[in-house]
């Protein structure tokens, strides 16, 4: 049997068919690849029970700011050490009720006690010098008054003699020389009497000045002694006011320098709340605004009475006056949560505040659709409150949005909610 050779055209046609088939396969594969690349990725599933949704509303929105703080008494008395001392005994502790004479601490300082003794002795010496000076000057003045009285008596007798001689001279019973002699004597004694009177007056004023100077010295020593005695008395630390002991931050045996706070006494009466408000929010707080203080055992209404002018560690201290009755358990230094009503926006669109939303920013949020999917939308936010935030653009009334932190799904624009 003889093989018949195939024509070259048949071989060529087979090669062409293979090339065509290969090209068709490549085109089909490219089309499939392109189609798959253009298909949206499958939406991941999220458990709806783990999400925090809310619905967009329109109406009045209450703007509030919140801050943590503590309750402090309106009147607090700090008791400082008036001298360097050593704590000998602590009579009372924090929480105990005191009267003005209640003894809190007993201290000692030998130098203070010795200075008090020295001041007392100096005062007694000055008082003795004053008494001696008064006696001496009084004796001198009495002697001068006696001398003046003697001169005045001589003057009166000389005056009488002169007047008598005048009458006798009229009748020619005595010589003129005797009359003139009695006249000169009376005039001399009259001048001497005036000089003695002035001398008594000047010496009396001098005595008063000397006594006043010595009295001033006595008063100086007395003031020094009173100060030293007060310092000794203050070694026994008393409450000085009625109230409750808040702090006694010293221990027996401890040496305390002058000025150290030995005790803090809260006087009975009203309390106020000191709130720490973020410096980014305090710009909207004003005096007189309504506030509420949560003591964890009840709410106390109040109002803003003071705003600290300085910011410390990113917060500003705001004082709130408490106007209502106090719940049980309220006491100084109690931690509280305060909310201040800033303003009421009468007709705005708002929603619950998302975990990541800030005032006057544009954020992406997931809108929860009725078909069980959530799609990402851009939302323009406005003014904020503690629990709500104003919606300016991107949502409509009745839209349901997810407020939870969705940062784990940043790479997806659609979610399937289970």
Buried (B, 14 or more C-beta within 10 A) or exposed (E): EEEEEEEEEEEEEEEEEEEEEEEEEEEEEEEEEEEEEEEEEEBEEBEBEEBEBBEBBEEEBBBBBBBEBBBBBEEBBEBEBBBBBBBEEBBBEEEEEBEEEBBBBBBEBEEBBEBBEEBBEBBEEBBEEBEEBBEEBEEBBEEBBEEBEEBBEBBBEBBEBBEEBEEEBEEEEBEEEBBEBBBEBBBEBBEBBBEBBEBBEEBBEEBEEBBEEBBEBBEEBBEBBEBBBEBBEBBBBBBBBBBBBBBBEBEEEEEBEEEBBBBBBBBEEEBBBBBBBEBEBBEBBEEEBBBBBBBEEBBBBBBBBEBBEEEEEEBBBBBBBBEEEBEEEBBBEBEBBBBBBBBEBEEBBBBBBBEBBEBEEEBEBBBBBEEEBBBBBEBBBBBBBBEBBBBBEBBEEEBBBBBBEBEEBEEBBBBBBE
